Amino acid sequence: MPSNKQIGERLRGLRKKRKMTIADVAAVLGIAPSTLTAYELGSRTPRDGVKEKIADYYGKSVTNHDKRGGEWHVCSHAVHP
């Protein structure tokens, strides 16, 4: 299972691939830029609703293995096939 840090690195890579700033993506997701920074650094795990917004924005899916905010994945396949 990937760590929060690995997931954060993946989120950062997805954002950079779109040439978006943290402020840009945070605005789309409806969260503070500092919150998105914490997700990308792996120091904070998003709530389920935010995980879904992230997945939808990047065209990915999210798998929750622990509904209490533990393990989660950003998968490479589209949310809606």
BELCORVEN-V269043 format. One record per run of one state. SS is the DSSP state (H for helix, E for strand, L for the rest). FROM is the first residue (numbers start at 1). TO is the last residue. If there is no record, write none. Layout:
# BELCORVEN-V269043
SS,FROM,TO
SS,FROM,TO
This chain:
# BELCORVEN-V269043
L,1,3
H,4,17
L,18,21
H,22,29
L,30,32
H,33,41
L,42,47
H,48,58
L,59,60
E,61,64
L,65,71
E,72,75
L,76,81
